Amino acid sequence: MPKSQLFAALLLVAFASPASAQQPPAVRIRGTIEAVDGAMLSIKSRDGADMKVRTTDNVAVFGVAKTDLSEIKPGSYIGVTAMPEPDGMQKAIAVHIFPENQRGAAEGFRPWDLRANSTMTNATVAETVKGTDGQNITVKYKDGEKKVVVPPATPVVTFVAGDKSELKPGAKIIIFGAVKKDDGTLEANRVNVGRDGITPPM
């Protein structure tokens, strides 16, 4: 390789590496807490794997509480877990309503791992009207918009303030972004816990 090409390649690596180093891969965890030992949570994941996650000293705990479809109004900031339909619509399989202080969190449209081919759209509700198959909602985010149908049986939840006492055996949880540390352990600064026995549906 000519020196000029080698130098260009090294520059590319130099500029790319810090970004990847600053953002270690995040791990999404759904499961049930089996044991708590101080800051360490032993979790049985939804696929049966045993996982250990250390919570940070300032861990934020949020309850995931059931709410009504009627709470989704124009201007609400929501997350829609959905399956794409052949006509381009998104068919919701779960909706979560963000509290106002989390408006803008992870805004946009992306693949999701609840089911094969599922998607997640975090966006602001522009319009909601009753349709033949459920509620038809148009959501807008910075790069575009999506039309979503929410069937009547779709679970709708909201985030409410929680505390560490909710991190106990039997609690159903979802951690959106546990961080894998250099020693291989997982660390979380936020844990979302299902309230009243519900499993976080997202």
Salt bridges, closest charged atoms under 4 A:
ASP50 OD1 - LYS44 NZ 2.97
GLU71 OE1 - LYS73 NZ 3.85
GLU100 OE2 - ARG103 NE 2.71
ASP113 OD1 - ARG28 NH1 2.95
ASP113 OD1 - ARG30 NH2 2.78
GLU145 OE1 - LYS140 NZ 3.71
GLU145 OE2 - LYS147 NZ 4.00
GLU166 OE1 - ARG195 NE 2.73
GLU187 OE1 - LYS181 NZ 3.54
